[in-house]
Amino acid sequence: MARFRSGDSFNVPCVIEPGAFPDEKRVTIRRASGKGDLCGYVPREQVQFTNQNRGFVRGTVVDVKTDCITVQISGSFSTASGHAALRIRYPDAHSRSRTAA
């Protein structure tokens, strides 16, 4: 079982599309919780393509619980802070790419 710590980098699977500006990408993250998709704009450097329009957006682990982690994604999202925080349950987290900070 992977051990996560606050500050670890975490790659969140997403759909990647062109952004409004050349230095950004539009990402869509599908949430398994049924709360709908999360869409926003992130700097181009934060995405990693796995094929033409899918890949990962880099986030940072900000909270670790026994059954899930919370990942903060910087960018322009339609949230109060402008950033996105996702709770990812461990079964999902273990199937995702993770890189140490």
N, C-alpha and C positions, 0 to 999 in steps of 0.2 A: 504494500500500500504506500503510495506516495505521501510524503510529508510536506505540507505547505506551511510557509511562514509569511507573516506580514512583510511586504516588500519584495516578494518573489514576482518575477514576470510570468505572465500566463497568456497563452495564445487562445483567443476565443474564435471559434469558427464563425464565418460570416459570408455574405454575398457582397462583392465589391463592384462598385460602378464608378464612372467618372464623377468628379465633384464639379461644383460651379466654377472653381478656379483650378489652374494647372497644378498647384502644389497640394491639392487635397483629394481625397476619395470619399465617396458616399458608401457607408457600410450599413448592411441590414443584418441584424442578429435575430435569429428565430429563437423565441423563448419557449421552452417546454412547459412552463408553468401555465400556459393558456392565457397569459396577460397580453398577448399580441406581440408583434415584431417591434424591435427597438431600432430606430434609424437615426443616423447622424453623420456628421462630416468630421473626418480625422486627417491629420497630416499624412501625406503620402508615405513617409518613412515608417509609419506605424502599421502598415499592412504588408502581408506576405502572401503572394498568390500561390495557389496550388494548381490551378488551371485558369481558363480564360476569365471567369468572373467569380470564382470562389477562392477562399483562402482564410487567413486569420488576421485579426486585429489584436495588437499587443495591449494588454492591460496589466495592472499591478494588484496583487493580492493585498487587501486592506483589512480583512477580518477572517479569522479561521475559527470554525465551530467544529463540533464532533461529526456533524453530518453534511456540512457545506462550507464553501468559501465565498467571500464577497470580493469581486474584482472591479476595480475602478478603471474606466476607460476615459482618457482625456480627449477632448474634441468639442464639437458644437452639437449638442443633443438638445432636444426639446424638454429639458428638465430644469428645475429651479437653479441648479448649480452650473448647468451647461455641460456637465460631465455625466457619465452613466455609471451606475453601480449595479452589478448583476450578482445575484446569489446563484451559485452553481453547486448542486448536490454532488457528493463524492462519487457515486457511480458514473455520473456524466463527466466529472472532473478527471477521473482516471482514464477515460477514453480520449481525452483531449491532449494536445501538445502542451508541454510546460517547459519553460526554460528558467534557470536560476538567474536572479538579478545580479 
